[in-house]
Amino acid sequence: MKFYPWLKNPYKTIIKQHQRKNTHHALLIKTQRGLGVFQLIWHISKWLLCNKINGIEYCNICHSCKLMSSENHPDWHQYMKNKNETVTIDHIREMNEKIFKYPQQGQNKIIFFSNVQKLTESAINALLKNLEEPPEKTWFFLLDYSNVTINSTLHSRCLIYKLFPPNEKNSLNWLKDQNISNKIFNIISLRTNQGSPISAKNFIQNGLFKERKNLFLYFLKSIKHQNLLKILPILSVSKTLLKIDWICLLLFDAIQIYFNYKKKITNFDQLELIQFFSYNYNYFTLNTSIQTWNRCRYKLLNITGINNELLLLEQLLKWEKILGFVV
C-alpha cells in the first residue's frame, strides 16, 4: 500500500479499532485541505470491503478489491466528487434506497461525504436519522474542513477524529524526497499553506511561489511611493483571494515582529516589507488592516455579481487612509 507517510499511523489506528470491534459506525475527520485525507478514507474503505484481509492490509486481488481499484464498487458510495456539488435531501433519499439493502459483495457498505459543509440543512436532518439508527454493516465517513462546528448535532452522532499536518521537519524531509530541495522555498511554502506538504509542493510547482514574490515586489514599490493603487492590476488579474491571504499573512508577520516574536514568521524573505509595517504601525493598526482585508475577501467570495476591481479599488483607498497615506 502506498501512503503519504503522515497517514500511516491514522490508518493503523482506525483499522485496529475495527479489528477490536471498538469503533463507531460514523467517523467524522476534522482536518485541513492538502493532507490527502481522501487517500486515507479510500484505503480504510478498501480494507472494510476486502474479502481476504490480511491483518491491517487488504489483499488487492479479490473481486471486491479489484472493483474498488476500478472505482466501480457497488457498496462504495461517495458524495460530493465535484467540489462545487451540494448534497440535498434528494441525495439522502437516493442513498437510503441503497444502504438499507444487503451489501452486494457480502461485506460492508461505505458512505463517504467529502465535505460536510456542502450538506444542506434538510440533508443533514435526514442524515441524522441514519446516523442515530444506522443500517447493518454500514460505515459512514465524513470530512470537515471547517475550524468551527457547523452542526453540533451532526458532530454528536459521530466519532470525531482530528488529523493534523505533520511537523515541519517531517514535511521538509518529504518535500526533499519529492526532489524539491530549496529549503527556504519549502519552509515559506509550508507556512504559507498552514503546514500542508501537498499544498506546499503544488505551491512551488504550479508557480504560486513566483506569483507571491512578484506581488510583494509590486507591494514594496507601492509602499515606498505611498500609492497602494499600484498593486491593483496585479491584485485583480487572477487568484485574488489567494493574494489577499498572502497580504494578511505578511501583516500577521509584522504583528509577530512588533511583539518581538520572530521564530515562526512565514515571509522571512520579505523582511523589508515586514519591518516597514512593524516599525511604523502599532498592533491596533495592523490588526485593523487584516480585518478590512478579511471583510473584502468575504465580499468577493460571497456576493454574486460583485465588481471585483471596484471592490479592490475601494479596499486599497480605505487601507491608504488606515495607514495614513491620505490626509
Secondary structure as UniProt FT lines:
FT   HELIX           5..7
FT   HELIX           8..19
FT   TURN            20..21
FT   STRAND          26..30
FT   TURN            33..34
FT   HELIX           37..49
FT   TURN            55..56
FT   HELIX           63..69
FT   TURN            70..71
FT   TURN            74..75
FT   STRAND          76..79
FT   TURN            83..84
FT   HELIX           89..99
FT   TURN            104..105
FT   STRAND          109..113
FT   HELIX           116..118
FT   HELIX           121..132
FT   TURN            136..137
FT   STRAND          138..144
FT   HELIX           152..156
FT   STRAND          159..162
FT   HELIX           168..177
FT   TURN            178..179
FT   HELIX           183..192
FT   TURN            193..195
FT   HELIX           197..205
FT   TURN            206..207
FT   HELIX           208..224
FT   TURN            225..226
FT   HELIX           228..231
FT   HELIX           232..236
FT   HELIX           240..258
FT   TURN            259..260
FT   TURN            263..264
FT   TURN            268..269
FT   HELIX           271..280
FT   HELIX           283..302
FT   TURN            304..305
FT   HELIX           308..323
//
